[in-house]
């Protein structure tokens, strides 16, 4: 139990009483309060929950020029009993500080990240929507604040947690183009860290794919563009000849996804054989030509399980009947049942608020 007391400054003009929960979309609406903390002189201070509002950033602030910024994505739900639960936030806390270490940023103490998040959600629990595929999205992030134009780690930082009621991220099945030129991550790079640059660098290749009628790209390795890695900003899973295959995280170019890890565990419990290994585009195309490539889908916090109806490698197009999918819908239902309390949480993944 934390001995730290986080002060709360209530919002005197809350939006919740007049907010329409029927019009929520992913990432567009935010709750009335946020958590803030400052890192100065080697210590965290000024930790508080306060009204959601803009904060001041100096034009020379390091985050604006050198990209020292990291974040996480977590979800809170209300189960069938009306209880508030968060799905595996301890893993996001670990990964957040892994990202911080790679970006030469200070680690955030557990009492600020975990206890602060629980206190903030307790205050904002009425913002959690009850609609299917909806949740309260939790966004912890940290930015460098030094007003200094020099390439070195910042000495001051701001950590924040903001919340937003959110609908489905990818509502419709996606059409995906296998990327053959641009790169998301390289061995020795920062692909395993959730830093802003990974996402900013993806926008141009994705826009090129969208011009061709696709929704996102399937990233391939930086050296040969031979092995598949992530789909958009999600981990990806393939069902080939009844076996589930997902790219290995060992090279440090694939995010160690919490939903990925959870899905692997659940799929094995559901009786599927799951392999974590390098998977080549050639193997995927060959399996499709032989009629063995059955499904492909993305897994991640925002989308949970996202169906893919089309996958293209150049002019070679692979189509999938979404109505005939078996593994992806079963996994999605299993994850939803777990979060909603319909099945026993035997792994202790749910944090009850």
N, C-alpha and C positions, 0 to 999 in steps of 0.2 A: 504493500500500500504506500502510495507516495505521501511524503510529508510536506511537499511543496503546495502552497496555496496560490492558485492563479486568479488574480483579480478579474472581475467582470464589470465592464462598463456597458450598461444596457442601451440599446438603440431606442431613442425616444420617438422615432418616426418609422416604425416597422412596416415592411411591405406585405408581410404574410396575411394580415386580415383581408386585404383586397386582391391577393394574388390568385390567379386562375390556374389551378393545377391541371386543367384539361388542355392547356396550351404549352406544356413544357416540351423542350427539345434538348438535345445533348449540348451542354456547354454554353448555354445562352442566358440562363437565369441563375442568380446567386442569392444566398440567404441573407439574413439581417446582420449577422455577426461573423467575425473572423478572428483567428488567433495570430498574434504577432510576437516576435522575439528578436532582439538585436544582439549581435556578437561584436564586442569591442574589447580591446586590451586583453585578449585571450580568454574571455569569459562571456557566457550568455547572461543577458539582463533584460529588463523592461518587458518581461513576459506578461501578456495580458490578452484577454478576450474583449474585443471592442466592436463598435459598429463597423460594418463593411463600408469601406470608403477608399478612394484613391490615396496613395501615399507619395511623398515627395522624393524625387530622384534627381541628383545633380546631373547636368548635361555631360560632365566628364566621368560619370560613374563607370566603374570597371565593367559592370555587366553589359552596358550598352556598346562597349567597344571590343571586348575580348571574350564575351560569351560564357563567363563563369556563372552558370545557372543550371540547377538540377530540379527534378520534380518527381512526384509519384502519383499514381492513380489508384484509389481504393473506393469501395462501395459499401454503403449501409442500407439495410432493408428493414421492413417490418414483416415479421413472419405471420403465419395464420393466427397466432395467439395475440398478435399486436405487440410482440416484443421487438425491440430494436437490436439488430445483430450486425456486426461487421465481419466481412469475410477475410480471414487470415492477415490482419494488419501487421502482425509481428514480422511477417516476411517482407512486407513493404518497408518497414522500419530498418531491417537489416540491409535491404537493397539500397535504400536511400543513403545510408552511410557508406556503402560500398561505392556508390556513385560519387559521394563527397570526397572520398579518399582519392579516386582517380582524377577528379577535377581540382585537387589540392585545395579543398574547402574543409572547414572544421566539421567534426561529427556533431550531430544534434543529440543531446541527452534523451534517454528514454522517457523521462518524466515530462519533458516538453512535448515530444512527438506523440507518445501514446496517451499519457494522462491528459495532455492538452486537447488531443483529438476527442477523447471520450467526454471531457467536460463540454467541449464545443457542440458535439452532437447531442448531448443531453439537453443543452439549451435550445437547440434547433430541431428537435425530434419531430415537431409538427410539420416540418418542411418535407418529410419523407413521404413520397407519393405511394398510393396503394394500387396504382394501375399495373397491369402485367408488363414485364420487361422494363419497368421503371425502378429508380433507386435514388438515393442521395449520393451524388458523386463527391468524393473527398479529394481535394488537390493540395497536398503539402508541397511546398517549393522553397528554394533558397536562392538568393541572388547576391552577387558581390556589390558592395556599396562604396568602395573607396573612390573619392573624387580625384583621380590621378591617371594621367595618360602615360603609363609605363607598363610594359609587359612583365608583370610579376603577379603572384597571388595577392588578392585583396587582403587587407587586414581587418576589414569590417564587412559584416554580412547581415542580411535580414532573412529570417525564416518566417513563413506564414502558412496557415491552413485556411483555405476557403472551401465553401460547400455550395452545391447546386443541385436542385431537383432535376432529374434527367430522364428523358425517354430513351428509346432504343438508339444505339449509335449507327449501326448499319441495319436499317429496317428491311431492305430488299436484298435478295441474293446478289453477290458481286460478280462482276466480269473482270478478270485479271490478266494482265499482260506480263509475261516473263521478261524481266529487264536484262538486256544483253550488253549494255554500254556503261550506264551510270552505276555508282557504287554507294551503298549505305554505310558500310563499315569495313575496316581492314584489320587483319591480325596485328595486334599491338596497338590498335587504336582505341576508340571509346565506344564501340558498338554495344558493349555490355552495360554501359552506364546510361541512365535516363537523363541526358543533358540536352539542352535546347538545340545545339548544333546538329545533332542527329536528325532532328525533325525539320529544321530549316533547310538542310541540304537535300531533303527528300522532295520538296515541293515542286521543283522544276521537272524532274523526271516524271512525277505523277501527272503534272499538267499536260505533258506530251502524250502520255498514255490516254488521258481523258479526251484529248483531241481526236484520238483514234477510236473513241467509243467505249473505252474501258474505265473502270472505277478506280483501280489501284494497280500497283506493280508487285510482282513477286521478285524480291531481290535475290541476286546470285552472288557468288564469292567474287572478291575484288581482283583475284589473280587471273583466273581463266574464264570467269562467268560460266562455270561448269556445274557448280553445286548450288542448290537452292538454300535460302537462309530464312528470311521473314517475308510475310505478305503484308504490304503496307507497313503499319506499326504494330502488327500482331505476330505472334508465333503461328506457325502453319503446320497442319497435319494432313497426311495423305493416307488413304486406304487403298492398298494394292494387294489384290488376291486375298482379301480378308484380314490382312495384317495392317496395323496402324504404324506409320513411320513418321517421325518428326526430326528435323535437323538437330545435330548435336550442338551443345553450347560450349564445347571444349576449346574452340579456337578463339573465343572471346568476341565473336562478331555477331552473336545472337543473344538477345536479351533473355536473362533467366526469368522467364515469366512466371508469376504466381499462378495464373490460370493454367498455363502450360503444365507446371508441376502437378497441380491438382488434377488436371485432366488425365495425365499419364497414370496417376494412382487410381483414379476412378475407372478408367477404361480397363485396366488390368483386373480390377475387382469385378467388372462386368463380363469378364471372360475373354477380352481381346488380347492378342499378343501385340506388344508395343516395342518398337525399336527406336532408339535414339542414335542416329548415325548420319554420316554424310550421304546425301541423296542427290544423284546427278539428274540433270534435265534429260539426258539421253535415256536413263533408266525409266523416267516418268513417261516419256514419249513412247518408248518400246512397250511399256506395260499397257499404254492406251491402245496401241496398234494390235496388241494381243487380246484386248478385251478384259484386261485384269485391273485396270485403273478405275476404281469404283467411286471414290469420293475425294474431295479436297476441301478443307475448311480452315478458317482462322480462329484462334483462341486468344482472348485478352480481356483485361479488366473492363474496358469500355464496351466492347461488343459481346463479351462472354464467348459465345460460339456464333461465328458468322459464316453462313452458307456461301459457297462459290458455285455459280452456274456455268461459267465459261472460263477456260484457261487457255491462253494462246502463247505459242512460241514462234515468233515470226508469223508466217502464213499458215502454220499448222495449228488448227483450232480444236480444242477438246471441250465438248459440251456435256453437261451433267443434268439429269432430270432431278430437280430439287424435290419433287414429290416422291421420288423413289429412294431418297437417301435414308440410311438406317443408322449409321454410327453417329453422325453429327446431331441429329434430333434426339437420339437416346442420351447422348452426353449432355446436351443442353437441358433436357428434362431432369437428369440426375443432379446437375449442378443447381438448377432452380429448386428442386425438391429439397435439397440439402439446405439451401439458404432459407427456404420458407418453413423449415421445421417439419416437413412431411416425412422425412426419413431420419434415422438416428445419425447424429454427428459423431461417429466413432473415432474420428481423427482429432477431435477438439479444435476444428478449424474456425468455429464461429465464436466471436467475442461478443458476449451479451452486455448491453449497456443498461 
